[in-house]
Amino acid sequence: MALLTTVSDMERITPQIEALVKKGLPVVSTCEELSYPWVQAPALSKRLDEAARAAGVAVLGTGVNPGFLMDALPTFLTAVCRRVERIFVKRYQDAQFRRLPFQQKIGAGLSPEQFEAKKQSGTLRHVGLTESIQMIAARMGWQLSKTEDLLSPVIAWKEVRTPDLTIPAGNALGVRQVGKGWVGEELKIELDFQAAVALEHSFDEVRIEGDPAFSSRIEGGIHGDTATCAIVLNAIPQVLRATPGLKTMLDIAPVSFFG
């Protein structure tokens, strides 16, 4: 078994996984784009699937997000529904309790001009939001006509100090990223991700419109670093039991803690 935690994109992760499966190793990876790559990277997905099948092993991309909180979890919750019209997910995190590299990744401390420059270069965003939308849509049987991925800064209205950063008023505390999936003119999926230093409330919430309609909310939210480590390890038994090929969290048996 190989645990691969190197890069976030399919282009660079594909040859790394191919080298591992050729040695007969099943793979669990935290590569965000691998969580559901079939729509955004169909050729590379097919290539990995064929390589894994030829080697007789399974390959899985997972993590807390993408891989669970904003895609697999809301999909699992629809098991009690007779009808699903729309799915809304919010993940709001107070980033002052996360590692400094994470704070820098979400643009904390940047001026609006610096934030915009990083946004335009593609280096400032939560990777995997579109993949999460596609994962949900595939299981719901929704043929999406378009997706949107909208990114904006969360601006400090007063100076904020943390052990690692001093953020002046007017600079970015972090990022808000909203992903939307449409069927025709109808909004079917909305994923609202916000990570910012000194965010007042942290929570994870899923709201399902359908029959029945209901919400599920985790107060305080799930700590991303801890949960990512846990879900990667907890997925190992199910990946070892899975049939060969490229898998998503919806393809393997339910993942849980094991002692």
C-alpha positions in Angstrom: 0.0 0.0 0.0 1.3 3.5 -0.9 0.1 6.7 0.7 0.8 9.6 -1.8 0.7 13.2 -0.5 2.7 15.1 -3.1 0.8 17.3 -5.5 -2.8 18.6 -6.1 -3.2 18.2 -9.9 -3.8 15.3 -12.2 -1.1 16.1 -14.7 1.7 15.7 -12.1 0.1 12.9 -10.0 -0.6 10.5 -12.9 3.0 9.4 -13.6 3.7 9.1 -9.9 0.7 6.8 -9.4 1.5 4.8 -12.5 5.0 4.1 -11.1 3.5 2.8 -7.9 0.8 0.6 -9.4 3.4 -1.0 -11.7 5.0 -2.3 -8.5 1.7 -3.8 -7.5 0.9 -1.2 -4.9 -2.6 0.0 -4.2 -2.6 3.8 -3.7 -4.5 6.3 -1.5 -3.7 9.9 -2.4 -4.6 13.3 -1.0 -4.4 14.8 -4.5 -7.4 17.0 -4.7 -8.1 16.7 -8.4 -8.0 12.9 -8.0 -11.0 12.9 -5.7 -13.3 12.9 -8.8 -11.3 13.4 -12.0 -13.5 11.8 -14.6 -15.1 15.1 -15.9 -12.2 17.5 -15.6 -9.5 15.1 -16.7 -11.1 12.2 -18.6 -8.0 11.1 -20.5 -5.8 11.0 -17.5 -8.5 9.3 -15.5 -8.9 6.6 -18.1 -5.1 6.1 -18.2 -4.9 5.6 -14.4 -7.9 3.4 -14.4 -6.4 1.1 -17.1 -3.1 1.0 -15.3 -4.7 0.1 -12.0 -6.8 -2.6 -13.6 -3.8 -4.1 -15.3 -1.9 -4.2 -12.0 -4.9 -5.6 -10.1 -5.0 -2.8 -7.6 -7.3 0.1 -6.6 -6.4 3.8 -6.6 -8.3 6.3 -4.5 -8.1 10.1 -4.1 -9.5 11.3 -0.8 -9.2 13.8 2.1 -11.5 15.8 4.3 -12.2 18.2 1.5 -12.5 17.2 -1.2 -13.3 13.6 -0.5 -15.7 13.8 2.4 -17.2 17.0 3.9 -18.4 18.8 0.8 -19.1 15.8 -1.5 -19.2 12.3 -0.1 -21.0 13.3 3.1 -23.8 15.2 1.5 -24.3 12.4 -1.0 -24.5 9.8 1.8 -27.1 12.0 3.6 -29.4 11.7 0.6 -29.9 8.0 1.4 -32.9 8.9 3.5 -34.6 11.0 0.7 -37.3 10.0 -1.7 -36.5 13.0 -3.8 -33.6 15.5 -4.0 -34.1 18.9 -5.6 -31.0 20.8 -4.5 -27.9 20.4 -2.3 -26.2 23.2 -0.4 -23.0 22.8 1.6 -21.1 25.3 3.7 -17.6 24.9 5.2 -16.6 27.9 7.3 -13.2 27.7 9.1 -11.4 30.0 11.5 -7.9 29.7 10.0 -6.1 31.1 13.0 -6.0 27.5 14.4 -4.5 26.1 11.2 -0.8 25.9 10.1 0.9 29.0 8.8 1.3 27.4 5.3 -2.5 27.0 5.2 -3.0 30.6 6.2 -0.7 31.7 3.5 -2.4 29.4 1.0 -5.7 31.2 1.6 -4.2 34.6 1.2 -4.3 35.8 4.8 -2.4 39.1 5.1 -2.4 40.0 1.4 -3.4 43.4 0.2 -6.4 43.4 -2.2 -4.0 43.9 -5.1 -1.7 41.0 -4.0 -4.8 38.8 -3.5 -6.1 39.6 -7.0 -2.7 38.9 -8.6 -2.5 35.5 -6.9 -6.1 34.8 -7.9 -5.3 35.5 -11.5 -2.2 33.3 -11.4 -4.3 30.4 -10.1 -2.1 30.0 -7.0 -4.8 31.2 -4.5 -7.8 28.8 -4.4 -9.2 25.8 -2.7 -8.4 23.0 -5.2 -11.2 20.4 -5.7 -14.4 22.4 -5.4 -15.4 21.7 -9.0 -14.5 18.0 -8.5 -16.8 17.9 -5.5 -19.7 19.4 -7.5 -19.1 16.8 -10.2 -19.0 13.9 -7.7 -22.4 14.9 -6.2 -24.0 15.5 -9.6 -22.8 12.1 -10.9 -24.4 10.2 -8.0 -27.6 12.3 -8.2 -27.9 11.5 -11.9 -27.8 15.2 -12.8 -26.3 16.2 -16.1 -24.7 19.6 -15.4 -25.0 22.2 -18.1 -22.4 24.5 -16.4 -20.4 25.0 -13.3 -19.0 28.1 -11.6 -16.1 28.6 -9.3 -16.2 32.1 -7.8 -13.4 33.4 -5.5 -13.2 36.5 -3.4 -11.2 37.8 -0.4 -12.6 38.1 3.1 -11.5 41.6 4.1 -10.4 42.7 7.6 -12.4 45.6 8.9 -9.9 46.1 11.8 -6.3 45.0 12.5 -6.0 41.3 13.4 -3.1 39.8 15.2 -2.2 36.1 15.4 0.9 34.3 16.7 2.2 34.2 13.1 0.6 37.2 11.3 -0.4 40.8 11.7 -3.1 41.7 9.2 -3.9 45.4 8.7 -7.4 46.6 8.2 -8.3 46.4 4.5 -6.1 43.4 3.8 -7.4 39.8 3.3 -8.2 37.6 6.3 -8.6 34.7 3.9 -10.8 33.4 1.0 -14.4 32.7 0.2 -14.9 30.4 -2.7 -18.4 29.4 -4.0 -18.9 26.6 -6.5 -22.2 26.2 -8.3 -23.6 23.4 -10.5 -26.5 24.1 -12.9 -28.9 21.9 -14.8 -30.3 24.2 -17.5 -31.3 27.3 -15.7 -31.8 25.6 -12.4 -29.2 25.8 -9.6 -28.8 22.2 -8.2 -25.6 22.4 -6.2 -24.0 25.2 -4.2 -20.8 24.7 -2.2 -19.7 27.6 -0.1 -16.1 27.4 1.3 -14.8 30.1 3.5 -11.4 30.0 5.4 -10.3 33.1 7.1 -8.3 34.2 10.2 -10.5 35.3 13.1 -13.7 34.0 11.4 -16.5 34.4 14.1 -18.1 30.9 13.6 -16.6 27.7 12.4 -19.0 25.0 11.2 -19.8 22.4 8.5 -23.3 22.3 7.2 -25.3 20.3 4.6 -28.7 21.4 3.6 -30.8 19.2 1.3 -34.0 20.4 -0.4 -36.2 17.4 -1.3 -38.4 14.9 0.5 -37.6 15.1 3.3 -35.9 18.5 3.4 -33.4 18.8 6.2 -30.1 20.3 7.4 -27.1 18.7 9.2 -24.7 21.0 11.0 -21.4 20.2 12.8 -20.7 23.1 15.2 -17.1 24.1 15.4 -16.4 22.3 12.1 -14.0 19.5 11.4 -10.3 20.3 11.8 -8.8 19.8 8.4 -5.3 18.7 9.2 -6.4 16.1 11.7 -9.3 14.8 9.6 -7.2 14.5 6.4 -4.7 12.3 8.2 -7.4 10.2 9.7 -9.5 9.6 6.6 -6.4 8.6 4.5 -5.5 6.0 7.1 -9.1 4.8 7.6 -9.6 4.4 3.9 -6.8 1.8 3.6 -8.9 -1.3 4.5 -11.6 -0.5 2.0 -9.1 0.3 -0.8 -7.4 -3.1 -0.1 -10.8 -4.8 -0.4 -11.9 -2.8 -3.5 -11.9 -4.1 -7.1 -9.1 -2.9 -9.3 -9.3 0.5 -10.9 -9.5 4.2 -10.2 -12.1 4.7 -7.4 -13.8 7.6 -5.7 -15.2 7.7 -2.2 -18.6 6.7 -3.7 -17.2 3.6 -5.3 -15.7 1.9 -2.3 -17.3 0.5 0.8 -18.1 3.1 3.5 -15.0 4.3 5.3 -15.0 4.5 9.1 -12.6 4.5 12.0 -11.0 1.1 12.6 -9.0 0.1 15.7 
